[in-house]
Amino acid sequence: MKNCFVAAAVAATMIMGATAPVQADTPPNMLVIANRIDDIKTFDPAESFEFAGADVSRNVYEKLVNFDPLDLEAGYQPQLAESWEISEDGMTITFTMAEGHTFASGNPVTAKDAEFSLRRAVQLNKTPSFILTQFGFTPENVEETIVATDDKTLVLTLDKPYALSFVLNCLTATIGGIVDMETVMANEVDGDMGNAWLRTNTAGSGPYKVVDWKPSESVLMDLNPNYHGDEPAMQRVIVQHIQESATQRLQLERGDIDVARNLSPEDVAGLEGVEGVKIVDELRGRLMYFAANQKKEMLADPKVIEALKLATDYEGMSGSFLKGQYTVHQAFLPRTFLGALDETPFTFDMEAAKAALAESDHPDCGPIKISVRDAQERLDIAQSLQNTWGQLGCEIELIVGTGAQTLDRYRAREHDIYLGAWGPDYPDPNTNAGTFAFNPDNSDEAGATGLLAWRNAWDIPEMSEETLAAVVENDTDARREMYIELQREHQQVSPFGIMFQQIEQNGMGASVENFVAGGATTAVSYWVITK
């Protein structure tokens, strides 16, 4: 009955938002958010690897360690694990589970659930599995390397003595979500370890549970009645897929929604001075970039890539349709990360771009297809590239699709140029170095879809070794310098045109407090919000 009530509530909200000239504020215990959520493909933490999916996962699944949304700078904190110890050789971490955590089903959270969840993520080998397998875990060895010795003790055995902070930061990623083993396995089909069921259902111990999902339409979350923490003020969270900024702005002004997450700079400016509405800025870790598929002969020419980078109007875009929401940034580590590089070696220089193209093996350029998601700021960027790259003589065609469609094409290495965004999975520099600058096996058979270098067929054995060397360096200052040099090299030789870092401007009702989008390190946290 509860599910029916929630579905009716969101339907009424949508209908009234679309037709009523004036709408009362949303209920005091319900949070209604407008966001683009057409990239959600699954709720399974072992498979989910999209922005909107990460928002859901953070509020549904607890992890061994996690971030306090009201103190992100403090770094990882105990959650399902109350403590941990590292062996003298640095290769074994022993976690002691905290008491009192319970899944939405009513089952207690144990070390056996943690063992099952981490083993399962490795064995399923979905896109984000590299976050765990980089520590030497494989489907063949997880029964020896990820072991619950009893209900309170979990032991991880690594293949190298990594820095402890690096390992724990990785466990804060979505893939670190601990699932209810009993419930998941009760829904197993043909040995899939519950993967099909978890695509549309949730089985976590976090403050919320998903009660309804309509793809590209809405996600409804209700309280987990067995949540161990303080009861959230927002007993129900409704996230509506609203693509257009103007529609989000209108619904916010009318009180139909509490938060608008995809407002254009023009609509942000239009909300200034509007009674009952505020804008909250937050520097995020998301980078906007373009990437060239190295399987395409012309795009594998370094001089062509140089020309495209020089023919990109960075300042023009950030000063106009991206104003206030993206700042120019040209390195793969976002600002605030260890080793972040502020240098911007590329500026819009059409003469230099033409000279670089003339030195290439493709001086006439040629047809280029840009694969881009149907989202306004990305379309605006794509159109700017179409204009300025067109001045080089390139024939630019935009291939527009949903988030899921463009990602599928990208992960299959079927694109020419992919225009998109990338956000960190954990607050360690390897989160981006390990995907922008790491590709140990460039073969199609490797299927390393979680690595952006692999998606673009960029074969970089030496840079991959440099990335591996940085991740095991225990001297913080030395490690910082390694990432700085790695980024400088990457800027000059990579097929990636990194352009901007996001400043998220969220419009919300004046009474909404503690809305933390996640900074540069994590996703949104609904359970601390009040209004």
RODO-2510 file (C-alpha; in nm, 4 decimals, decimal comma):
residues 531
     n   res          X          Y          Z
     1     m     0,0000     0,0000     0,0000
     2     k     0,2857     0,2364     0,0795
     3     n     0,4280     0,2012    -0,2731
     4     c     0,0936     0,2917    -0,4244
     5     f     0,0709     0,5994    -0,2030
     6     v     0,4170     0,7175    -0,3042
     7     a     0,3512     0,6610    -0,6738
     8     a     0,0297     0,8568    -0,6450
     9     a     0,2104     1,1371    -0,4663
    10     v     0,4712     1,1816    -0,7386
    11     a     0,2098     1,1532    -1,0133
    12     a     0,0088     1,4288    -0,8489
    13     t     0,3193     1,6427    -0,8137
    14     m     0,4033     1,5999    -1,1815
    15     i     0,0524     1,6726    -1,2988
    16     m     0,0104     1,9815    -1,0836
    17     g     0,3589     2,1009    -1,1822
    18     a     0,2622     2,0764    -1,5459
    19     t    -0,0847     2,2296    -1,5353
    20     a    -0,1560     2,4383    -1,2262
    21     p    -0,0935     2,8142    -1,2499
    22     v    -0,0036     2,8286    -0,8794
    23     q     0,1207     2,5417    -0,6638
    24     a     0,1601     2,5231    -0,2878
    25     d     0,4903     2,4258    -0,1365
    26     t     0,5829     2,0594    -0,1257
    27     p     0,5011     1,8713     0,1968
    28     p     0,7455     1,9420     0,4837
    29     n     0,8628     1,5800     0,5050
    30     m     0,9021     1,5269     0,1302
    31     l     1,1943     1,6378    -0,0867
    32     v     1,1158     1,6850    -0,4551
    33     i     1,4102     1,7314    -0,6897
    34     a     1,4335     1,8075    -1,0593
    35     n     1,7374     1,6461    -1,2200
    36     r     1,8431     1,4741    -1,5388
    37     i     1,8327     1,1048    -1,4560
    38     d     1,8146     0,9463    -1,8002
    39     d     2,1618     0,7973    -1,7497
    40     i     2,0441     0,5538    -1,4803
    41     k     2,0922     0,1986    -1,6053
    42     t     2,0902     0,0013    -1,2800
    43     f     2,0782     0,0332    -0,9011
    44     d     2,3165    -0,2594    -0,8488
    45     p     2,6223    -0,1109    -0,6708
    46     a     2,8395    -0,3690    -0,8449
    47     e     2,7335    -0,2285    -1,1824
    48     s     2,6114     0,1297    -1,1344
    49     f     2,8600     0,3782    -1,2797
    50     e     2,6567     0,6840    -1,3766
    51     f     2,6063     1,0197    -1,2041
    52     a     2,2359     0,9947    -1,1213
    53     g     2,2760     0,6321    -1,0189
    54     a     2,5505     0,7301    -0,7726
    55     d     2,3106     0,9752    -0,6066
    56     v     2,0629     0,6956    -0,5438
    57     s     2,3263     0,4483    -0,4287
    58     r     2,4763     0,6853    -0,1714
    59     n     2,1408     0,7161    -0,0002
    60     v     2,0486     0,3477    -0,0157
    61     y     2,3718     0,1614     0,0552
    62     e     2,6134     0,1914     0,3444
    63     k     2,9820     0,1044     0,3053
    64     l     3,2643    -0,0102     0,5279
    65     v     3,3842     0,3507     0,5348
    66     n     3,2117     0,6594     0,4044
    67     f     3,2041     1,0397     0,4078
    68     d     3,0202     1,2615     0,6519
    69     p     2,8189     1,4885     0,4199
    70     l     2,8504     1,7798     0,6629
    71     d     3,2289     1,7451     0,6885
    72     l     3,3609     1,6166     0,3569
    73     e     3,7079     1,7570     0,4232
    74     a     3,7499     1,5153     0,7135
    75     g     3,7869     1,2300     0,4629
    76     y     3,6619     0,8754     0,5070
    77     q     3,4990     0,7838     0,8386
    78     p     3,3842     0,4546     0,9970
    79     q     3,0422     0,3370     0,8838
    80     l     2,9669    -0,0356     0,8674
    81     a     3,3208    -0,0973     0,9933
    82     e     3,3855     0,0563     1,3330
    83     s     3,7634     0,0071     1,3075
    84     w     4,0409    -0,1477     1,0980
    85     e     4,4014    -0,2586     1,1324
    86     i     4,6795    -0,2884     0,8758
    87     s     4,9414    -0,5645     0,8928
    88     e     5,3114    -0,4838     0,9249
    89     d     5,3746    -0,5748     0,5617
    90     g     5,0922    -0,3422     0,4501
    91     m     4,9123    -0,6143     0,2579
    92     t     4,6338    -0,7221     0,4966
    93     i     4,3536    -0,5009     0,6299
    94     t     4,1287    -0,6394     0,9031
    95     f     3,7924    -0,4682     0,9568
    96     t     3,5772    -0,5002     1,2671
    97     m     3,2088    -0,4502     1,1890
    98     a     2,9971    -0,2035     1,3860
    99     e     2,6919    -0,3157     1,5799
   100     g     2,3326    -0,2165     1,5094
   101     h     2,3217    -0,1780     1,1309
   102     t     2,0213    -0,3445     0,9683
   103     f     1,9087    -0,3900     0,6088
   104     a     1,5691    -0,2690     0,4908
   105     s     1,4590    -0,6341     0,4984
   106     g     1,5261    -0,6513     0,8726
   107     n     1,8342    -0,8713     0,8331
   108     p     2,1378    -0,7590     1,0383
   109     v     2,4464    -0,6415     0,8503
   110     t     2,7384    -0,8793     0,9088
   111     a     3,0889    -0,9323     0,7816
   112     k     2,9439    -1,2144     0,5710
   113     d     2,7354    -0,9576     0,3820
   114     a     3,0458    -0,7451     0,3262
   115     e     3,2388    -1,0494     0,2068
   116     f     2,9564    -1,1420    -0,0316
   117     s     2,9197    -0,7868    -0,1652
   118     l     3,2876    -0,7291    -0,2439
   119     r     3,3409    -1,0783    -0,3824
   120     r     3,0265    -1,0409    -0,5923
   121     a     3,1458    -0,7084    -0,7377
   122     v     3,4709    -0,8707    -0,8491
   123     q     3,3036    -1,1851    -0,9830
   124     l     3,0378    -0,9995    -1,1824
   125     n     3,3167    -0,7971    -1,3456
   126     k     3,0941    -0,5071    -1,4459
   127     t     3,2227    -0,1655    -1,5554
   128     p     3,3323    -0,0334    -1,2106
   129     s     3,4976    -0,3592    -1,1017
   130     f     3,8437    -0,2153    -1,1724
   131     i     3,8105    -0,0056    -0,8558
   132     l     3,8501    -0,3308    -0,6597
   133     t     4,0480    -0,5480    -0,9003
   134     q     4,3315    -0,2936    -0,9044
   135     f     4,4234    -0,4357    -0,5611
   136     g     4,4803    -0,7820    -0,7063
   137     f     4,1340    -0,9267    -0,6420
   138     t     4,0193    -1,1614    -0,9175
   139     p     3,7185    -1,3929    -0,9594
   140     e     3,9593    -1,6818    -0,9087
   141     n     4,1155    -1,5628    -0,5811
   142     v     3,8408    -1,3744    -0,3944
   143     e     3,7601    -1,6730    -0,1756
   144     e     4,1123    -1,6436    -0,0317
   145     t     4,1615    -1,2647    -0,0488
   146     i     3,8210    -1,1366     0,0714
   147     v     3,7283    -1,3391     0,3792
   148     a     3,4852    -1,2966     0,6692
   149     t     3,6386    -1,5005     0,9492
   150     d     3,3213    -1,4517     1,1563
   151     d     3,0166    -1,2233     1,1600
   152     k     3,2196    -0,9280     1,2889
   153     t     3,5538    -0,9619     1,1094
   154     l     3,6419    -0,9052     0,7442
   155     v     3,9950    -0,9548     0,6126
   156     l     4,1207    -0,8138     0,2802
   157     t     4,4517    -0,9412     0,1444
   158     l     4,6066    -0,7125    -0,1188
   159     d     4,8644    -0,7942    -0,3852
   160     k     5,0876    -0,4985    -0,2913
   161     p     5,1422    -0,2770     0,0146
   162     y     4,9280     0,0114    -0,1072
   163     a     4,8836     0,3230     0,1012
   164     l     4,5992     0,2505     0,3447
   165     s     4,4264     0,5780     0,2559
   166     f     4,4167     0,4770    -0,1103
   167     v     4,2419     0,1476    -0,0323
   168     l     3,9905     0,3019     0,2058
   169     n     3,9132     0,5860    -0,0342
   170     c     3,8305     0,3279    -0,3006
   171     l     3,5888     0,1546    -0,0641
   172     t     3,3867     0,4770    -0,0450
   173     a     3,2990     0,4372    -0,4154
   174     t     2,9553     0,3179    -0,5237
   175     i     3,0924    -0,0324    -0,5788
   176     g     3,1718    -0,0452    -0,2063
   177     g     2,7999    -0,0537    -0,1208
   178     i     2,7158    -0,3542     0,0982
   179     v     2,4087    -0,5515    -0,0108
   180     d     2,1824    -0,7873     0,1832
   181     m     2,3194    -1,1305     0,0871
   182     e     2,0064    -1,3244     0,1870
   183     t     1,7653    -1,0991    -0,0026
   184     v     1,9860    -1,0720    -0,3112
   185     m     2,0477    -1,4456    -0,3416
   186     a     1,6761    -1,5161    -0,2937
   187     n     1,6336    -1,3265    -0,6214
   188     e     1,9176    -1,4900    -0,8137
   189     v     1,8379    -1,6053    -1,1683
   190     d     2,0610    -1,8378    -1,3673
   191     g     2,3650    -1,7726    -1,1484
   192     d     2,3560    -1,3921    -1,1891
   193     m     2,3976    -1,3334    -0,8137
   194     g     2,0860    -1,1175    -0,8164
   195     n     2,2193    -0,8744    -1,0773
   196     a     1,8984    -0,8561    -1,2839
   197     w     1,6873    -0,8051    -0,9722
   198     l     1,9154    -0,5358    -0,8300
   199     r     1,8935    -0,3356    -1,1492
   200     t     1,5442    -0,2278    -1,0496
   201     n     1,5394    -0,3031    -0,6763
   202     t     1,7567    -0,2155    -0,3781
   203     a     1,8731    -0,4156    -0,0761
   204     g     2,0749    -0,1810     0,1420
   205     s     2,1052    -0,0594     0,4991
   206     g     2,1191     0,3123     0,4208
   207     p     1,8588     0,5701     0,5214
   208     y     1,6414     0,5135     0,2129
   209     k     1,5181     0,2374    -0,0150
   210     v     1,3914     0,2688    -0,3718
   211     v     1,0206     0,2002    -0,3960
   212     d     0,9614     0,2932    -0,7590
   213     w     1,1664     0,3746    -1,0680
   214     k     1,0369     0,4795    -1,4060
   215     p     1,3372     0,5091    -1,6416
   216     s     1,3917     0,8636    -1,7718
   217     e     1,0936     0,9740    -1,5639
   218     s     1,1297     0,9449    -1,1847
   219     v     1,2882     0,7702    -0,8879
   220     l     1,1046     0,7416    -0,5556
   221     m     1,2835     0,6693    -0,2302
   222     d     1,1183     0,6008     0,1023
   223     l     1,2694     0,5644     0,4480
   224     n     1,4399     0,2415     0,5407
   225     p     1,2369     0,1603     0,8552
   226     n     1,5360    -0,0258     1,0007
   227     y     1,7953     0,2483     0,9470
   228     h     2,0264     0,2603     1,2474
   229     g     2,0865     0,6359     1,2443
   230     d     1,8676     0,9316     1,3304
   231     e     1,5470     0,9384     1,1307
   232     p     1,5878     1,1753     0,8342
   233     a     1,3605     1,4778     0,8198
   234     m     1,2834     1,3962     0,4573
   235     q     1,0786     1,0781     0,4832
   236     r     1,0271     1,0608     0,1094
   237     v     1,2522     1,1708    -0,1773
   238     i     1,1204     1,2115    -0,5309
   239     v     1,3622     1,2804    -0,8148
   240     q     1,1901     1,3821    -1,1369
   241     h     1,3600     1,3705    -1,4746
   242     i     1,3135     1,7217    -1,6105
   243     q     1,5424     1,7914    -1,9025
   244     e     1,4824     2,1605    -1,9632
   245     s     1,6300     2,4292    -1,7414
   246     a     1,3377     2,6628    -1,8045
   247     t     1,0917     2,4004    -1,6804
   248     q     1,3003     2,3371    -1,3686
   249     r     1,3106     2,7102    -1,2986
   250     l     0,9354     2,7505    -1,3437
   251     q     0,8573     2,4604    -1,1118
   252     l     1,0974     2,5937    -0,8493
   253     e     0,9401     2,9379    -0,8610
   254     r     0,5931     2,7862    -0,8204
   255     g     0,6964     2,5641    -0,5299
   256     d     0,6336     2,2397    -0,7192
   257     i     0,9899     2,1246    -0,6484
   258     d     1,2392     2,1905    -0,3699
   259     v     1,5624     2,1690    -0,5703
   260     a     1,6501     2,2341    -0,9355
   261     r     1,9849     2,0785    -1,0288
   262     n     2,0260     2,1620    -1,3972
   263     l     1,9673     2,5335    -1,4279
   264     s     2,1328     2,7247    -1,7107
   265     p     2,3314     3,0399    -1,6273
   266     e     2,0456     3,2429    -1,7733
   267     d     1,7903     3,0798    -1,5455
   268     v     2,0209     3,1142    -1,2449
   269     a     2,0461     3,4861    -1,3189
   270     g     1,6681     3,5019    -1,3622
   271     l     1,6163     3,3622    -1,0119
   272     e     1,8226     3,6338    -0,8453
   273     g     1,6001     3,8296    -0,6127
   274     v     1,3066     3,5886    -0,6422
   275     e     1,1442     3,5568    -0,3010
   276     g     1,1633     3,2143    -0,1426
   277     v     1,4433     3,0896    -0,3716
   278     k     1,8225     3,0708    -0,3294
   279     i     2,1188     2,9567    -0,5358
   280     v     2,3929     2,7470    -0,3754
   281     d     2,7277     2,7128    -0,5572
   282     e     2,9491     2,4080    -0,5014
   283     l     3,2756     2,3154    -0,6743
   284     r     3,2380     1,9598    -0,7984
   285     g     3,4886     1,7079    -0,9234
   286     r     3,3145     1,6667    -1,2576
   287     l     3,5231     1,7452    -1,5650
   288     m     3,3885     1,8220    -1,9110
   289     y     3,6049     1,6844    -2,1889
   290     f     3,6152     1,5532    -2,5417
   291     a     3,7915     1,2327    -2,6377
   292     a     3,9082     1,1040    -2,9752
   293     n     3,8850     0,7369    -3,0670
   294     q     4,2349     0,6214    -3,1635
   295     k     4,0855     0,3522    -3,3851
   296     k     4,0004     0,6320    -3,6286
   297     e     4,3051     0,6970    -3,8482
   298     m     4,2684     1,0737    -3,8703
   299     l     4,2013     1,1155    -3,4979
   300     a     4,5072     0,9043    -3,4133
   301     d     4,7251     1,1735    -3,5717
   302     p     4,8758     1,3816    -3,2846
   303     k     4,8797     1,6967    -3,4947
   304     v     4,5084     1,6657    -3,5667
   305     i     4,4372     1,6381    -3,1935
   306     e     4,6622     1,9366    -3,1260
   307     a     4,4698     2,1351    -3,3857
   308     l     4,1356     2,0449    -3,2286
   309     k     4,2582     2,1484    -2,8822
   310     l     4,3812     2,4831    -3,0180
   311     a     4,0549     2,5357    -3,2082
   312     t     3,8455     2,5076    -2,8889
   313     d     3,7096     2,8336    -2,7483
   314     y     3,7555     2,7616    -2,3771
   315     e     3,7202     3,1161    -2,2454
   316     g     3,4418     3,1989    -2,4869
   317     m     3,2296     2,9111    -2,3630
   318     s     3,3051     2,9587    -1,9925
   319     g     3,2315     3,3293    -2,0232
   320     s     2,8987     3,2914    -2,2008
   321     f     2,6596     2,9946    -2,1903
   322     l     2,8640     2,8167    -1,9184
   323     k     2,9156     3,1296    -1,7081
   324     g     2,9231     3,0576    -1,3368
   325     q     2,8857     2,6815    -1,3867
   326     y     3,2122     2,5690    -1,5432
   327     t     3,5616     2,7088    -1,4979
   328     v     3,8390     2,6423    -1,7500
   329     h     4,0458     2,3422    -1,6390
   330     q     4,2712     2,1337    -1,8642
   331     a     4,4158     1,8580    -1,6444
   332     f     4,2644     1,5235    -1,5468
   333     l     4,2753     1,5875    -1,1701
   334     p     4,0062     1,8250    -1,0445
   335     r     4,1010     2,1156    -0,8228
   336     t     4,1153     2,0179    -0,4514
   337     f     4,2758     1,6788    -0,5310
   338     l     4,6336     1,5938    -0,4355
   339     g     4,8530     1,6964    -0,7294
   340     a     4,5851     1,8974    -0,9098
   341     l     4,7389     2,1010    -1,1935
   342     d     4,6090     2,4494    -1,2714
   343     e     4,8151     2,5038    -1,5861
   344     t     4,6108     2,5679    -1,9020
   345     p     4,8475     2,5292    -2,2000
   346     f     4,5756     2,5533    -2,4662
   347     t     4,3971     2,8728    -2,5661
   348     f     4,1730     2,9433    -2,8621
   349     d     4,4230     3,0173    -3,1402
   350     m     4,2896     2,9511    -3,4878
   351     e     4,6149     3,0377    -3,6644
   352     a     4,8108     2,7916    -3,4503
   353     a     4,5359     2,5323    -3,4991
   354     k     4,5510     2,5656    -3,8763
   355     a     4,9296     2,5426    -3,8681
   356     a     4,9149     2,2206    -3,6628
   357     l     4,6578     2,0715    -3,8991
   358     a     4,8734     2,1641    -4,1987
   359     e     5,1616     1,9678    -4,0429
   360     s     4,9428     1,6605    -3,9999
   361     d     4,8789     1,3796    -4,2454
   362     h     4,5213     1,5069    -4,2806
   363     p     4,5490     1,8779    -4,3694
   364     d     4,1990     1,8846    -4,5153
   365     c     4,0584     1,7439    -4,1895
   366     g     3,7483     1,5492    -4,2844
   367     p     3,4152     1,4326    -4,1435
   368     i     3,4008     1,3986    -3,7641
   369     k     3,1008     1,2786    -3,5667
   370     i     3,0627     1,4118    -3,2131
   371     s     2,8625     1,1819    -2,9886
   372     v     2,6831     1,3952    -2,7292
   373     r     2,4107     1,3495    -2,4700
   374     d     2,0865     1,5418    -2,5109
   375     a     2,1597     1,7880    -2,2309
   376     q     2,1603     2,1622    -2,2930
   377     e     2,5098     2,2566    -2,1750
   378     r     2,6636     1,9620    -2,3622
   379     l     2,4744     2,0485    -2,6782
   380     d     2,5926     2,4086    -2,6438
   381     i     2,9539     2,2928    -2,6096
   382     a     2,9135     2,0559    -2,9046
   383     q     2,7727     2,3363    -3,1193
   384     s     3,0636     2,5602    -3,0238
   385     l     3,3071     2,2867    -3,1269
   386     q     3,1105     2,2354    -3,4474
   387     n     3,1550     2,6051    -3,5215
   388     t     3,5237     2,6487    -3,4351
   389     w     3,6389     2,3100    -3,5655
   390     g     3,4414     2,3846    -3,8785
   391     q     3,6690     2,6855    -3,9280
   392     l     3,9525     2,4328    -3,9690
   393     g     3,7642     2,2786    -4,2593
   394     c     3,6314     1,9815    -4,0642
   395     e     3,2816     1,8553    -4,1395
   396     i     3,1265     1,8150    -3,7944
   397     e     2,8105     1,6128    -3,7383
   398     l     2,6460     1,5914    -3,3965
   399     i     2,5130     1,2483    -3,2977
   400     v     2,2688     1,3255    -3,0177
   401     g     2,1283     1,0591    -2,7850
   402     t     2,0228     0,9872    -2,4314
   403     g     2,2837     0,9432    -2,1617
   404     a     2,2516     0,5653    -2,1853
   405     q     2,2762     0,5628    -2,5677
   406     t     2,5878     0,7773    -2,5845
   407     l     2,7565     0,5810    -2,3042
   408     d     2,6832     0,2491    -2,4737
   409     r     2,8409     0,3732    -2,7956
   410     y     3,1406     0,5120    -2,6067
   411     r     3,2017     0,1935    -2,4077
   412     a     3,1822    -0,0088    -2,7310
   413     r     3,4536     0,2143    -2,8883
   414     e     3,2178     0,3041    -3,1734
   415     h     3,2483     0,6851    -3,1529
   416     d     3,4642     0,9367    -3,3374
   417     i     3,4644     1,2105    -3,0742
   418     y     3,2826     1,1640    -2,7448
   419     l     3,1803     1,4782    -2,5593
   420     g     3,0949     1,4121    -2,1978
   421     a     3,1701     1,4462    -1,8305
   422     w     3,3736     1,2426    -1,5843
   423     g     3,3558     1,2530    -1,2074
   424     p     3,5898     1,0965    -0,9496
   425     d     3,4886     0,7672    -0,7932
   426     y     3,6914     0,8210    -0,4761
   427     p     3,8967     1,1105    -0,3347
   428     d     4,2413     0,9910    -0,4358
   429     p     4,4328     1,1116    -0,7437
   430     n     4,4429     0,7596    -0,8830
   431     t     4,0666     0,7786    -0,9367
   432     n     4,1285     0,9863    -1,2505
   433     a     4,4892     0,8934    -1,3266
   434     g     4,3806     0,5305    -1,3258
   435     t     4,1303     0,5886    -1,6036
   436     f     4,2613     0,8845    -1,8105
   437     a     4,6238     0,7643    -1,8039
   438     f     4,6086     0,3879    -1,7554
   439     n     4,5410     0,1169    -2,0116
   440     p     4,7483    -0,1981    -1,9545
   441     d     4,5678    -0,4010    -2,2233
   442     n     4,4371    -0,2165    -2,5268
   443     s     4,2836    -0,5224    -2,6948
   444     d     3,9118    -0,5335    -2,7687
   445     e     3,8976    -0,8541    -2,5674
   446     a     4,0128    -0,6719    -2,2523
   447     g     3,6739    -0,5005    -2,2321
   448     a     3,8090    -0,2465    -1,9821
   449     t     3,5084    -0,0173    -2,0172
   450     g     3,5824     0,1562    -1,6878
   451     l     3,9052     0,2987    -1,8302
   452     l     3,8666     0,6056    -2,0494
   453     a     4,2030     0,5380    -2,2142
   454     w     4,0734     0,1944    -2,3177
   455     r     3,7423     0,3362    -2,4420
   456     n     3,9439     0,5547    -2,6776
   457     a     4,1826     0,2708    -2,7794
   458     w     4,4797     0,4708    -2,6523
   459     d     4,7697     0,2278    -2,6077
   460     i     4,9995     0,3694    -2,3367
   461     p     5,2194     0,1031    -2,1713
   462     e     5,4780     0,3519    -2,0405
   463     m     5,2221     0,5963    -1,8987
   464     s     5,0372     0,3040    -1,7425
   465     e     5,3600     0,2113    -1,5605
   466     e     5,4006     0,5717    -1,4434
   467     t     5,0468     0,5618    -1,3068
   468     l     5,1155     0,2381    -1,1211
   469     a     5,4337     0,3828    -0,9721
   470     a     5,2450     0,6840    -0,8371
   471     v     4,9808     0,4758    -0,6626
   472     v     5,2279     0,2902    -0,4414
   473     e     5,4378     0,5946    -0,3497
   474     n     5,4002     0,6548     0,0241
   475     d     5,5770     0,9927     0,0378
   476     t     5,2958     1,2446    -0,0099
   477     d     5,5119     1,5234    -0,1539
   478     a     5,6813     1,2874    -0,3980
   479     r     5,3468     1,1439    -0,5005
   480     r     5,2087     1,4926    -0,5620
   481     e     5,4973     1,5737    -0,7968
   482     m     5,4496     1,2460    -0,9831
   483     y     5,0879     1,3361    -1,0606
   484     i     5,1811     1,6884    -1,1661
   485     e     5,4341     1,5573    -1,4175
   486     l     5,1947     1,2872    -1,5349
   487     q     4,9284     1,5488    -1,6077
   488     r     5,1710     1,7725    -1,7957
   489     e     5,2654     1,4824    -2,0207
   490     h     4,8996     1,3856    -2,0595
   491     q     4,8002     1,7372    -2,1648
   492     q     5,0464     1,7301    -2,4542
   493     v     5,0130     1,3765    -2,5908
   494     s     4,6690     1,2434    -2,4990
   495     p     4,3605     1,2246    -2,7239
   496     f     4,1645     1,3946    -2,4435
   497     g     4,0675     1,7575    -2,4614
   498     i     3,9870     1,8385    -2,0989
   499     m     3,8095     2,1724    -2,0954
   500     f     3,6214     2,2554    -1,7753
   501     q     3,5578     2,1731    -1,4100
   502     q     3,2033     2,2051    -1,2856
   503     i     3,0688     2,4579    -1,0413
   504     e     2,7257     2,3186    -0,9606
   505     q     2,4648     2,5895    -0,9134
   506     n     2,1618     2,4400    -0,7453
   507     g     1,8449     2,6399    -0,7148
   508     m     1,6345     2,5560    -0,4121
   509     g     1,3662     2,6789    -0,1798
   510     a     1,4945     2,9225     0,0806
   511     s     1,3974     2,6839     0,3609
   512     v     1,6096     2,3949     0,2279
   513     e     1,9165     2,3428     0,4456
   514     n     2,2149     2,1045     0,4311
   515     f     2,1825     2,0280     0,0615
   516     v     2,5338     1,8993    -0,0111
   517     a     2,5805     1,7844    -0,3691
   518     g     2,8963     1,5943    -0,2721
   519     g     3,1784     1,8369    -0,3423
   520     a     3,4570     1,6946    -0,5547
   521     t     3,4517     1,3571    -0,3818
   522     t     3,1098     1,1943    -0,3556
   523     a     2,7381     1,2176    -0,4365
   524     v     2,4390     1,3950    -0,2820
   525     s     2,3181     1,3088     0,0694
   526     y     1,9435     1,3401     0,1204
   527     w     1,9301     1,2174     0,4785
   528     v     2,0803     1,5350     0,6316
   529     i     1,8505     1,7755     0,4459
   530     t     1,5876     1,9753     0,6313
   531     k     1,3419     2,2383     0,5218
***
